Amino acid sequence: MSVSQSSSPAIGGKAVYIESSNSIWIFSFARATQTGNTLYSIDLSNGFNTKAPPAKQRSIDIQNSNCPVLHFPVVVPDFDGESINAFGTGSYTNTEYISNMIVCQYNTKTSNWKQISIPNAPLGRRNYGYEYIRSNGQTLFWGGDSDPITGLNETANYIWHKEVSMTSRLSAWVNPNLPYTGLGRTNATLTQFLDTNSRIAIIGGAVIDDESKVDSVTNFPMANMSDIILYDARTQNWDTAVATGQVPVGRKHHTATLLPDGNRILLYGGELFNDSGYFVLNDVAILDTTTWIWSIPNCTGTGLTRSNHTSIVIGNQLWVIAGSNGPTKAVDIQILDLDTYTWTFDAKGNRSKFSSIGGVGGLIGTIVGCVAAVLLIAGLITFFCLRKKKKRALENDSPLPYDNYNDPYNHFSKNQQQNNALLSTSGAMDYQTDMQSYNAAYPGVYQYVGPTVSQQTGLHDLAAPAYQPPTEDHQRWNRSTHDSPRGSIPNIHMYSVQGKPQKPNLVEGHEEGGPSSNESTNTLQRIP
């Protein structure tokens, strides 16, 4: 792709707005060879003077032979949101015309330019009206004629088209069997509006009151702007409406653009012929499709005279692009503010939504990332809550492990401070006194039996009593089993170090450093 900046390029031709890149693309197709084709793009993110727009030259992308020479073309956006479709009559450089309509497509991201073959293509034509329906990707054509310069056999008569031809997302062409039964038109506009059936309003143009005449500038009268033809693409039904109010003068090569409310159509420019001569127009009129009443807004400033131009609504502005101002091609842009109806050449900059995060693609990525983050956080919270709940359940339902501070019945843990005070007193304490104190602290639990021992040194084995259920105040009793936590009733050992009795050490059997089997033991007996 070749891109160059031009301070004041000749950007005449047909334009289309691509929302995903917030840019306008302007095509012009040469009649002789593809090398005369031109293509420019204009980024709308920053402000500029529309008399000298900051257009980027991209013509080389469409100057190859991937597509034939295009005649009488129109350009519309593609349903994919990034491509542009050019419809028209085609010919090769040897002036051999193609009799059917052709379609070429330009991808604004890849710069790829190619012809697309669509089955059942209708006859090539000129001076037709067209409409692109964004909701379903349909492109419709109506009116105009086929003749020798559109590829029709030179011996055939002119064919005036009163049927609708359409293609949906560049699939097979559909040619409905219900043509309009009234007089045909050339250079009329087709505009879909948002009524119940989203019908299409056909406005203006020249009326074909004599089909034996050739399609020439002055052969046919202008249609009355109060005579509106209506087409329902869903049912293929035709109808008419009679508009009243401030009806504008008849014209062709004008634009009729739907305003953001979906009900009003803004008419701008065009040209007309009458007994007084040829005129290019610059007036604005609005047709309300809910009442079929024309009105003339009070505009500030003066619009440029235009015909064969392109009008695009972007936000609250109408962009009038290129076209013809009479004897020459127009190469500039003018903007109409739709809130104040003020004409201006000052483009303020129209940054697309979410442009700071990479446009629509960046928005989608941000949303996906946020959703993933929320799910991750929710998962972590759930995990830790379940873990904490499980831990609490284990603490409430399971007996504590026993050690120097806990026996299997949790006697010591119930009153830890009292136990410590009794069993860890300073100074010398004989073994009997210690056990008596212990029995006083826990009456009805253990009774010391055995010889009186004063200032014992060494190890004294205290055998645990036979199993008895705990009393009601033993809060941490495991009600699910009568087994001790480690499957057996432990022995209780007291160690005397330097004449000071130590806390009982509850162990199973004889652990390392414990008493041997031949040592004498003192026993505790449970008092019934």
N, C-alpha and C positions, 0 to 999 in steps of 0.2 A: 504494500500500500504506500502510495506517495502522498504526503501531506505537506502543504506549504501555506504560509500566511499571505493574504493579499489585503492591502489597505482599502481598496475600492474595486472589488471584482465585479464583473458583469454577471450578476446572478439571476438573470431572467430564466423563467421556466416554471415547472410545477413543484410545489413544496408539500412536505409532510412533516408532522411533528412526531418525534419518538420520545415518549414520556420516560422510558427507562434510562435514557442517556440525557434527558432534558436538552434536546437539541433539535434544530430544524435542518432538514436535508432538502436541497433544491436541485432538481434534475432539469437538464435541457438536452434534447436529442436532435442531432443533425439529420438533415434529409438525404444527404449524399452517402457519407460513410460513417462508421462508428468512431473514427478518429476525431470527429467534430463534436462528440458528446461531451457535456460538462456536468460536473457534480461538485457541490459545495456543501459544507456543514457549518452550522453556526451554534456555538455553545451559549446557552441562555443563562448560565450561572452568574455571570458578571454583567454589569451595566455597559452600555455602549450607545453611540449615536447610530440610529438605524439608516441614516443616509449613507453611511460608510461602515457597514457591519463587519465585524472581525471574522470573515468567512475563511474557512480552510479549504484549500484546493485538493480535491480528491478525484479529479476527472480521469486520471489514468486508470482507475479501477474499472471504469465502464467503457473504455475505448478499445477493448479487444473484440474478437469475433465470437465470443461466447454467446452473444445474442445478435439477432439481425438488426438492421437499421429500423428504428421505431418511428412510425408516423402517427399523428393525432393521439399522443399518449396521455394517460392520466396515471397518477401515482397515489397509492393508498398504503397505510400500514398493514403489516401482516399480523395474524392472530398470535404469533409467537412473541410479539412485543419488541422485537429487535430488527426485523427485516422489513423491507419495503418492496411492494409489488408494483410493477409498471405494466399496464395493459395498453395495447394499441394494435395498429396495423403494421405489418412488417414487410420489409423487402431486403433483398441482398444487394451487394454493391453493383451488380450488373443490371439493376433496376427490375429484377424479377420480383413481382409482388407476391406475397403470401395471402391467399384468399380468406383465411380464417384468423380470428383474433389470436394473438400470441401474448404470453406472459413471461416477463423476465423479473428476476428477484435479486435484490441486493441486500446482503447481510451487513449491518452497520458495525458489528463486532469483528467479523472475520474478513470484511472487505471482499467477500466472494460475490461475483456477478455471474449469473447463469440463466439459461432459459429453462422454463418448466413446461413440460408437455402435459396438457390436461385433455382427457378424452372428450369427444363430442363438442368441440369448440364451435361457436357460432361464426357467422360471416364477419369479416372485418368491417368496420364502419367508422364514420366520423360525425362530428357535431352531435354526439349523444350526451345524455345526462347519466350520472352515476351516483351511487351512494355506497359507502362502506359501513356495515353494521357491526359495531364493536362487540356486542353481546354474544354473537354467534359466529363471527368471522365471515359473514356473507358479503359479497360484492355484487351489486345489481347494476344493470345497464338497461336504458330505455331510450327510444327515440333515435334520431339521426338517420343516416342512409348509408347504403353500400353502393359503390359506383366503381368505374374503372381505376381510380387512383387509390382505392382501398383493396384492390385485388379482384374485383368482380370482372367477369368476362366482358370485354369491350362491346360485344354484340348484344349484351343483355341490357334491359332497361334499368333505371334507377329502382332500388328497393328501399322503401320507406319502412322503418321498423316501428311497429306499434306493440310488439310483444316484449316481454321482459326476459332477458337472459341473465343468469346468475351462476356463481360458483361459490361453494362454501368451503373455506379453508383450502382452496386450490384443489379440491377434489373434482370429480367430473362436472362438466357444465350441465346446467338444467335449463331447458327452454320450455317454459309453461305453455300450455295449449290454449290459454284464454287471453288473447290480445285485447288491447283497448279498442272499443268500437267507435270512439269519436275520432276527430281529426288528429293526425299525428303532429309532432313538433320536432324542431331541432333546437339545439343550444338551450334547452330548458335545464332547470336544476332539480335534483331529487334530494329531499331532506326527510329523514325519519324523525318523527316526533313521538312523544311518550303519552299517547292516549291508550285506551284499553287494549287495542291490538297492535300498538306501535306501528301505525300505518305510515306510509310515505307520501309526502306532499310534493307534487310536480308543479313548479311555479315558472311562469314566464316562457321565454323562448319565442321562436317564430312558428306560426301555424301553417301547416302544409294543406292549403286549401285547394291545391291542384297538383296531384301526384304525377302529372305528365311533365311538369317543369323540372328543370335541373336544380340542384342545390346551389343556388347563387345568393349573394348577399342581399340583393334587392328584389328577389322574386316572390317573397312571402311576407305577409304583414306580421306585426308583433302581436303576441297573445295578450288579451286583456288581463291585467294583474288581479282582477276580481274572480277570474275563472281558474279555480284550483282543482287539479285532478288528484284523486286519492287512490292509492293502491295498497291492498292488504297482502303482504307477502306470505302470510300463513294460509290464507284461504284462496288466494289468487283472485279475489273479488275487486272490482273497480267501482269507484264512486266519484262524485264531484261535490265541491262546496263553493258557495258564492260568498266572497269576502266583501265587506263594506268598510266604511270609515274613510280614512285619508289614503285612498288607493293611489299608489305610485304609478308613474307612467310605464307603459310596456317596454320590455328590453330583452336582450339576450347576452350571452357571455358575462353574466353577472354571477354573484355568489349569494347563496341563501344558507346561513349557518345557524344551527340550533344553539340557543343560549343555555346557560347552565341550569335554568329551571326546568328544562325539558319540554316546555309548552310554547315558547316564543321563538320565532325564526327571524333573524336579522338579515335584511336584504341590503346589499351594497354594490354600487357601481354597475358596470355593464355598458352596453352600447345600443343605440337604436337608429333606425332609418325612417324618415318620413319625407313628405314633399319638400320640406325645408332643407334636408340634407342628412349628414351623418354626425352623430353626437356620441361622445364618451362621457359617462356620468360619474358623479361622485356623491350622490345622495344616500341617506340612510333611512330605512323604513323598517318597521317591526310588525310582524303578523302574529296575532295571538290565536293559536289553534283551538283554544277552548271557546272562543266567541267568534272566530273568523272575522276579526276586526283589524284593519290596518291603522297604524299610528305613526306619526313622524316625530322622533325625539328632537329636543332642542340641543344641538351639539355645539360645543365650544371649539373654535378653530375650524379649519377647512381641510376636508379630506382631499387626497389627490384623485384626479380622474383616473379610472382604471377599468379595463375589460380583460377577459382571459386571465385574471389574476387568481390567487389562492387566498382564502380567508380561513384562519384557524383561531378558535377560541382556546386560549391558554390562561387558566386561572380566571381573573376578572377582566381580561383584555382580549380584544379582537386584533389579531395580527394580519394586516393586508400585505401580501408579499408579491412582488414582481408583477407580471402581466404586461399589458400594453397601455400606454397613455395616449394612443392615437396613432400618429405616424411612426413612432418608435417603440421599442421594447423598454419596459420599465425595469430598473435594476436596483430598486431600493425597497424599503419597508416602512410602513406607517402603522401606528398603534392607536386604537380607540379604547379609552378607559370605559368599561361598561358600567361603572358605578356613577361616574360624573358625565359620561359622554363627551369627553375631552380628547381631541386629537393631539398626538405628540410624536416626536421622533426620538424621544429619550427612553431607552430601555433601561429600567431600573435594576435589572438582574432578577432572575426568577429561579432561585435555587429550588430544586425539586425536594420534596419531602424525603427525609432520612438521608440526604446527600452526605451529611457529615459522617455517616457510618457505612458509606458505600452503596447508597441507593436501596432499592427494594431487596436486592440480594443480601446486602449487609443487615437489613432489618430482619430478614428471615433467619440469618445466622445468629443474630443477637437473641431473638426469641428462643431458638433452639437451645442456645447456650444457657439462657436463664432457666428454662424448663428443666434442663439437665441438672443445673446447680440446685434448684429447689428439691428435685427428687433425691439427689444425693444427701442434702441436709436432712430431709425428712427420714431417709433411710437410716442415717447415723443416729438421729434422735430416737427413732423406734428401737434400734439395736441397743443403745445404752439404757433406755427405759426398761426393756425386757430383761437385760442383764441385771439391773438393779433390783427389779421385782423378783427375779430368781434367787438372787443373793439373800434378800429379805426372807423369802420363803424357806431357804435352807437354814437360816439363823433361827427362825421361829419353830421349825418342825424337827430339827436335829439336836441331840444332846451335845453339850460342849465337850471337847476333848479334855481329858484330865491330865494334870501335871502337878507341880508343887502347889498350885492354887485351886485346883478343881479335882474333886473325886467323881466317880461315875454317877453319883446321885446329886451332884452339884451342891453338896453341903457347904463347901468352902466358898463357892462363888456367891452364895446368897448374902453373906455378910463378910466381904473380903477384908474390910478394915479390922473388924473384930477378930477374925482369924489370924491376921498378921500380928495383931497386938498380943494375942495369946501365945502364938507359936514362935515369935521372934523377939522375945523380951531380952533385955541386956542383962548381963551378969550370969552367974551360975544358977541353974534351975535343975532340980532333980527330975528324973523321968516320971516318977509317980505324981509329983505336983503338976507337971505339965499335962499329964493325962487327965488328972482330976479337973484341971482348968478347962481342958477340952470338953470333958463330959458335962461340965456346968454350962458351957456355951451351947452344947448340942445335947440337951437331956433326952434320954430315951433312944440315943443312937448307938453310942459305943460305951462300954464299961472296961476300964483297965483291970486286968487280972495278971498276977505275976509278982515277982519279988520287987521289993523297993530297991530302987537303984539311985544312988546319989552321984552326981558328977560323973556320969558314965562317959567312958571313952570307947570309941569303936562303933560298931553297927549293931542295932537292935532290930530284929525282925518282928513286925507286928502283923499277924495274920488277919486278913479281912474276915468278917463274920459271914455266915451263910446269907444268901440273898433274901432280903425282905423288901416289899414294896415301900416306896418313900411316903412320907406324910404329905398332907395337902399343901403345905407351904413350900415344898420343893417345886418351884415353878418351871424348871427346865427339864422336867421328866419327859422322856420320850414315850408317848402313849402308844406308839405303833408297835413297840417290841419290849419285852422284858429282859432282853439280853443287854449286857453292858455294851458300850460303844465299840469295844474292841473284842467282843465275844467271850470275855471271861472276867471274873471279879479279880481285880488286881491285888497284889500284896501292898502293904503300906510299910515303908521303911523310914525310920528316923535316923538321921545322922547326927552325931555329937562331935562337934569340932571345938577343940580347946575348951571343953567343959560347958559349951553352950549348945543346948538342944536346937536342932534345925527343924524347919518345916517338914512335914511328911512328904516323901517323894513317892508318888503312886506309879508303880511300874507293874508290868506283867511278868510274873515269875522272877527269876534272878537275872537281871540285866547286867551288863558289864559294869564292874565296880560294886555290885550288890553283894549281899551275904551269900555264903556257901551253904549247902544243905546240912552241914553238920554243926552250924552255929546254933546256940540256944536262942529261943524266940520268946518274946512276950506276946501275949494275945489280947485282943479286944473282943469282948462278947457283947452282942446286942441285947439290950434290956427289953423284954417284951412290953 
